[in-house]
Amino acid sequence: MNLGGPMHKRRFAVALVYFGLPVASTLQAQTIITFDVPGALSTVPTGINDSGMITGWYAGPSGNSHGYLRNSAGDLNTIDVPGATSISPNSINANSTVAGDYTDINLARHGFLRRPGHAPVTFDVPGSTATSVRAINNAGAITGSFFDGSATQGFLRHPDGSFITFSIAGSSNTLPEAINASDTITGSYYVVGSTVPHGFLRTLGGAVIVFDVAGTIGTLPQSVNDSGVVLGFTPGGNQGFLRSPTGDFTIFGVPGALGTTPAAINSANTVTGRYRVNAVVNGFLRGQGGAFLSFAVPGSSFTNPVGVTSGGIVVGYYTDATGPHSFIRFP
């Protein structure tokens, strides 16, 4: 359903704090646009592609969640799956194909994909009792996890609809998070009897590399770009990390922050995410050279980026007294 034209809530032109090494300047201009799906109680984006198409979910007056698509002109359309009581679009590729999951009336979880101009296609991993979708790449390959009644495993759904399932040896839960153009998948896993997450990479050929950030408790990969650089964070150390294709780690944190939680990385190795100072959570950008830019939606004490384009446009959500709303930050 088309929700009409541009629904920009507010537009801000504000100053941006620039810190870290190297320091080029102290302030940089930025523009932040905020928006909501009309009539929604909350509007939360989950991804953006390089054409500026944004996907996410919103809660309607009944409290049930629905999906949405917003183009670069600000036009909004809903995404719904017949028979769904809630829906969560979780990823969008360069072709504006959306992948996500939904819950039916029996509280069962299923996957879906929606190509432009087509109705959603639903799917389940064969033999699963629940299918959760995390990411789709530009070729249409999808990754996520499923529960088979005894353990949570990972899956790769090929564009032709066929599945490959996998799990990390000795794990009770294998949880893919992201997939790149080479069908390399990254995510986390938990050893049987442990609550500490570890990282993994799985190549198209099925080879698996497991890894941990040295000196920390827990490793949670969040994203992998087409160069094979993995982004994640360490819940024990509250720091971000980058893992190079050769296995070298770069640990980072926003200077002065109590915790740094990265969310996404683009083709230029620019990272976005959030950091916390006392009770305030702001967004950040980290350039390839290691310098940080801090930003926040004016009037909000919680700014949470979730995606970044190759051109450095950031999408995310912020909260105020009325709940969560979407924002777009332009360089």
Secondary structure, DSSP 8 states (H G I E B T S, - for coil): -B--S--EEEEEEEEEEEEESS---SEEEEEEEEE--TT-SEEEEEEE-TT--EEEEEE-TTS-EEEEEE-TT--EEEE--TTEEEEEEEEE-TT--EEEEEEETT--EEEEEE-TTS--EEE--TT-SEEEEEEE-TT--EEEEEE-SS-EEEEEE-TTS-EEEE--TTEEEEEEEEE-TT--EEEEEEETT---EEEEEE-TT--EEEE--TTSS--EEEEE-TT--EEEEETTTTEEEEE-TTS-EEEE--TT-SEEEEEEE-TT--EEEEEEETTEEEEEEE-TTSEEEEE--TT-SEEEEEEE-TT--EEEEEEETTEEEEEEEE-
